[in-house]
Amino acid sequence: MLTEKISASAKERILLPELLDIVMSAEEAASMIKSGMTICTSGFGTGYPKAIPTALAESKHAKNLTLVNGAARGESHLGAMSHAGILKNFFGFLYNEGARNEVNAGSFQFSDLHLGQLISKIKNGVYGKVEYAIIECCKIKEDGSIVPTLSAGTAEAIAEVAEKILLEVNLSIPAEVEGFHDFGLDPFTLIKSPADRPGVPYIKVDTSKIAGIVITDIPDTDLFYPEIAPIYNQIAEQVVSLLDKEISEGRLPEQFTFQSGMGVVANCVMLGLMNKGYKGLKMYTEVLSDQALYAIKEGIISEATTTTLDITPLFFDDVFDNLEFYKKRLVLRPLNITNGATQIISNELVSMNTAWEVDIYGNVNSSHAMGTQMINGLGGSNDYSRNSKISIFTTPSTAKRGLISCIVPMVPHVDSTEHDVDVIATEWGYADLRGKSPKERAMTIIDNCAHPDYRAALHEYFDGAVALCGPCQTPHDLSKSLSWHQKFLETGSMKQD
């Protein structure tokens, strides 16, 4: 594209003049990617490239691609490429309905992982040579450094390891977001408080690797949160009750630091904290939602670190209208910093994450339906649960209008083991598993968390397992331990006769 055809607004975003010569269309940029290549892209719920992945999907000229991404789940990114059938492998966090269906249909291979390990795996060559990094940014500085949009994620790492870089400069994100980010950190740098900024607010880039720049103005519109049902508020009340008790008994400071996963329960917990008058809390997390932004504005959260703003379109204007306010209180950092054990341990986090189902000993399945079908990826939940001061998992006690019990004899897939789970909370209560043996854990979970319709059957299973195994450590009847799941597959219900 000729320099004189570039809009004035775009020129204001590209401050290194020689890079204006490689501004091109999304189709031209996509044409550089060839079949069989490995591409890494930036972004999470926000901050992912949209134009080039869409052009790749529409042209279908490049097939058998390996895609590595933190958690971009939009239809103009992972959704488009999975529907087009151009992927061979995907590594990262899976949270896109279309892509999930393609994985479950065997259309391409997906390898799940703890997201806190993703950057080290990329840098160590686990996914092979990275031919292209595709990164969304809002500004290219005079020295070629780039300012990402509303996500940090893996952008810094993929810019370093990729042979070539394609940039999408998104004009829908103000250049003034510069100052949100904190890059250039060693993973073992000790961050004393979430709002500290020991690094720099941009990514240093070898400009000789920049192969093309695409100008876009495509907003992030894919993210939404479901309507809050009463059951989620009930679960949140149990979590807040636990936190109140921890504070009253001196195990937790009043202004504690917490991590909260994505989802409606997390938002309800924050509402519960507001309603109870909590102030000055700190947040150190992987994703930060609409409700967390509201909590920052209301003073419930005094400062926060995240790798991405997982916000809905409703909240973008609020961020852009109050940039300086949020910059003082909110920092976007790379994934290996937000999810790194060094920071999680030193900040003594309370972690709150979502389970799909939990067994009577506290093992958590958060990613697979019936043990075989992907629901979503693991994400960073275990990065936090394993290293936190208190690890909490929440789930409704039942699903499918009561036909599935979310408290089961044995989970058919384990994402977080009983050793990494301190508390289970449902709408019926919470089970504090700390300091309890497996048999004690089973009683606590059944009596406090299971739906009353399933408690008798769970006790019957446990009593039968004890009788069968005798004085063993963890009683199980292997002939029946997964029978509840099998019954659902055969009849459409877990309810016991």
N, C-alpha and C positions, 0 to 999 in steps of 0.2 A: 504494500500500500504506500502511495506517495505521501510524504510528510505534509504537504499542503492540504490534503484531504482529511487529515485528522482534526477533530473538533477542538476548539479552544479549551473546553473543559477537560478533554482527555490529555492535552498537552500539559495542563496544569498538574496532572497526576504523574507524568513521566518526566522527571527532572534531569535525567541523564540524556542529553540530546541525541547521541548516536543510537540509542535504543529506539528512537522514533522510526528508524529505517526498517525495523523488523516488526512493526505493527501490521497485523494481517487479519483475515477473517478466521472464524472458528473452523471452517472447512479446510482452509489452507493449513492451519496448525494441526488439525486432526490427521491430515494426509501424511504427516511426518511419521506417524506411528504405524508400524508394520505388524503383520501377523506374527504371533509367537512372542512378542515383546512383554516385558514386565514394566508396568507403570504404577507409580505411587501418586496419590492425590491428597490434597489437603482437606481439612474440614471435618466437622462432626455434624450436629443438627443444623449448624450454620457454617458458613465459611468454606464450603466446598465449591470446586469449579463446576459450572453448569453448561456453558456453551460448547466447550470442546468435547466433553463426554457425550452430549446430545448429538453433536456432529459425527462422532465416532459411531454411535448407535444408528444414526440415519444412513450413513454411507455403507456400513458393514464391510468396508474394504479390508479391515484388520480383524482377524479372527484368532481364536485360541490365546487370548490375552490373559495375563496374570495381573490382577488388580490388588493393590495393597492400600488400605485406607483405615483411618482410625474409626470413624463411625458416621460417614456420610450416608444418609439413607433416603435422599430425595429422589423423586421420579425423574429429575433431570440429571441424575448422576448414576448411582447404582441401579435404580429402577430401570432407566433407559437401557443401560448396557446389558443387564440381565435379560430383559425382554427381547433385545435384539439378537441374543444368542451368540455374542462375540467373546464371552468369557470362558476361560478354561479353569481358572482357579481364582478364588477370592480369599484374602486374609485380612482380618480385622473384626469389626463388630457388625453383626448382621441384624438390622432392624428395618426391613423394608418388606412389605407383604409380597410384592411380586418376586423379589429376589428369593425370599424364603420359600415360596412355592416352587421356584425353579430348582433350588437346592434339594428340596424334598422329592422333586421329580427326577433328580439325578442329572440335570442339564449341565451343571458345572460343579466343581469340587469346592467345598468350603472347609477351612480349618480354623476352628475357634481357638482363642487363647486369652490369657490375662492381658488386658490392654496395657498395663504398666510395663509389660515385657516387649511390646511391639517395636519400640524404637531400637532397643538393643538388638533385636532379631534382624531388623532392617540393616543396621550398621554392620552386623556380623555376617551378612551375606546369606542368611538362612533362606531367603526367598530368591536368591540368585542375583545376577547383575541387574541393576535398575537402569533401563534405557532412558526413561522420561519421568520427570516429576512435573505434575500439573498443579499449580498453586494459585488460589484466588488471593488477590491483594487489593488494597485501595490506593496504594501510592508506591512509586519507585523513587527513591531519594537520589540526590546528586551523585553519590558514589555507587549507585546501583543496588543499594540495600533495599529490601522490600518491607512494607508494612502490611501484614495480613489484615483480613477483615475481623469478624467477631469470633475467631477460633485460633488457637495456637496449635494444638494437636501435635502432628508429626511434621509440620511444615518445615521447621528448621532442619530436621534430620534428613528429610528427603531432598531438600535443596543441596545438602552437603554430599550425599552419596550418588545422586543421579548423574548420568553422563550428560544429559541435556535437560533444560528446564523450559517449560511453557507456562506463561503467566496469563491469568485473566485479571485485568484491572477492572474492578466492579465499581462503576460510578454511582450506584445506588447507595453505597456505603460512604459516608463523609470521610475525607482525608484526615479530618480532625480526630478520628479514633486513634491516631498515633499517640502513644502514651499509655494505652491500655496494657500492652504486652511487656513481657520480661524474658528476654532471650539471652543466649550466651552463657548459660549456667552449667557448671559441673553438676552431675546428678547427686553428688554428695555434699553440695553446698548447703549449709544449714540456714534455712529461712526462718528467722525468729518469730515472725508474725505474718499473717496472710497478705497484708498490704505492703510489706517490704519489697523494694525493687533493687536487688544487687546487680542485675544485669542491664541490658539495653533494650529499648522498645522497638527494635527492628531486627530483621534477619540479614546478616551479612552474606552476600552472594557473589560467587565468581561470575562476573558478567559475561565472560567468554562462553559460559554454558547456556546462556539464555538464547534459545533458538527461535522464539516467537512470542509476540504479545498480542492478546485479543482484548479489545475494549468491549465491555458488557455493561448492562444496567439491569441485570436480572435479580430481583429480590429473593430472599429466602422466604418461601411461603409454605413449605411442606409440613412444618411441625404444628401439631395441635395436641391439646390435652382433652381426654374424654370428660364428659359431665361427671361431677362429683356425686356419687350415690351415697346414701346414709352410711352404708357399711364401712366406707373408707374413713369417714369421720370417727366411727366407733373404734377402728383399728388405731387411728391417730391418738385417740383419747387414752388408749392403753399404753402407747409409747410415752406420751407426756406424763402419765402417772408414774411410769418407771423412772423417768428422768427426775421428776419431783422427789421421789424416794431416794435416789442416788445422791441428790444434793442435800436433802435433809439428814442423811446418814453420813455425810462428810466424805463420800467417795468421788464426788464430782463438784468442781467449782461452779458457782452460780453463772459465771460468764464462760461457759465451756466452749470448745471448738468442735464442730461436727461436720460430717460428710453425709450427704443425702443423695441417693440415686435418683434417676429420672422416674417420673410416674406420678399418678394422682395421690397415692398415699403420702409421698414425700411432701407434696404441696399441702395436704391436710395437716401433717405434723407441724409445718411452719405456721399454719393458721392457728393450730392449738397452742403453740408457743406464744403467739401474739395475744391470744385470748387470756392466757395465764399471766400476762404482764412481763414476760421475759424481755430483757434489754441487754444490748452490748455483747451478744453472742458473736463468735467468729466462725467462719465457714471455710473449710479447706476441702475441695471437692473436685470431681471430674466434670460434672455438668451443673449448670446453674440455671434455674427455671424462672418463669414469670413471677411465681410467688416469692422466690428468693430475692428478686429485684425489688419487689414491693416491701419485703422485710428489711432490706437495706435502707430504703427510703424512709421507713417508719422507725429506724433505729433499733429494731430487734436484732439485726445483724450489723455490727459496726464495721467489719471489713471481711473481704472474701478473696480467696484464690480459686480459680477454675481453669480448665483448659478450653472451655467453650461456653458461650451463652446459648443454651438450648431454649430459646424464647420463641413465642408465637408472633405473628405479624403485628398483633395488637401492641406489643411492648417495644418494637423497634423505634417508633417515634419517641417514646419516653426516654430511651437511651440516648438518642440523637439530640433531643431537646435539653438533656441534662448531662452532657458529656463530662464536663469538669467535675460535677458532683460525683459521678460514678468512678471517674479515674482516680479520685482520692481514696476510694474505698474498695475498689475492685481491680484485680490483676489477672490477666490471661497468661498462663505459662505452658511450656511444652508438656506433653503427656507423661514423659518419664520423670518430670518434677512433681506434677500434681499427684501422680499415682506411685511415686517412689517411696519405698519403705522408710528411708531416712527421714523424710518430712512427716509421714504419717505417724511414726513412732514418737518423734520429738514433739509433735503438736498434741499428743495424747487425745486422739480423735474419738468421738462417739460416731460410729458408722451405722447408717440406716439404709438397708437395701431390700429389694423385693425378691421373694421366692415364688416359684410356681407351685411347689409342694415340698413338704418336710416329712421325714419319717420320725418314728417314735424315739429315735436316739439323737435327732438333731441334724442329720445330714440333709443338705438342701439341694434340690433340683431347681434351677432357675432358667433352663434353656430348652428342655425337651418335653414334648407331650408324649405320654406313654413310653418314654425312654427312647423313642426312635425318630420322631418328627421334630425338626427345628422349629422353635417358637421365635427365639431371638438369640443373639450371641450372649456370651457370658459378660462381656464388658469388663469394667474395673471393680466389680463388687468384691471379689476376693482379694484384690490388691489392698483394699481397705479393711475388710473383715479380719484378715490374717494379722494385720499390724496395728489394729486399733485398740484403744483402752477398753471400749465396750463395743461389741459387735451385735447389732440387732437386725433380724430379718423379719419382714412382715408378709402376711398373706391372708386373704379371706379364708375361712375354715372350709368352705366348699366352693365349687364352681359348677357351671352348667345347671343352674337352678337346683342345686343340691344333689345332682346325680353323681358328682365327683367329690370325694373327700380330699381336701388338700393336706390332711394329716393321714399318713398311710403307714402300713407296717414296714415297708422298705421302699425307698425311692429307686426307680429303675435306671436313673442316671444321676450321678453326683457331681455338682459343681463346687460346692463348699462343704467340706467334711465337718463332722461334729466338733472337731478340734478348733475350728475357726468360727464357731457359732456360740455366742454367749446367751442370747435372748431370742425367743420366738414370740411374735405377737400376732394374734388374730382379733376378730371383733369380740371374742368371748373372754379374752384375758391375755396375760403374757406368762411365759415360762422362763424363769431365770435358771439357766443351766450351769452357771458357774459353780465349780466345786462339787458337782454331783457325778456319781457313777452312772454308767449306762442304764442300769435298772432304775435308779432314781430319776434320771432324765426322762425315761419312758413314762413313768407315772405323772411327772410334772407336766409334760407336753399333753398327754391324753386328757388329764383332768382340767387343765387351764386353757388349752387352745383348740382342741377338737370340737366339732359341732356335736351337740347332744345326740343327734340322730346316729352318730357313728361311734360314740364313746364306748358303749357296751361291747360292740364288735371289736374295737381296738383292745379293750381289756381282755376279751376272750382270746384274741390272737396272742397277746403277750403272756397270759397265764398258760396257754397251751405250749408256747415256746419254752417257758421256764420248766414246765413239766417234762418236756421232751429233752431239753439240753441238760437239765440238772444244774449244778453249781458252776455254770460257765460265766464268762465276763459279759457277753452280749447275746442274750437268748434270741434265736431265730428258728422258725420252722421253715426250712427252705422249700418244702413242698407247698407252702401257703404264702410265703412272703411277698410274692408278686401276683397272687391270685386276684387281688382287688382290681389291678389293672387289666388282667386277662378277662375278668368278668365284665368290665366296662366295654372292652373291645367286642365281646360276644353279645352283650345284652343292651349296651348303652347306659348302664348304671352300675355304680359301685355298691349300692345298697345291699346289705347282707340279709339273707333270708332269716 
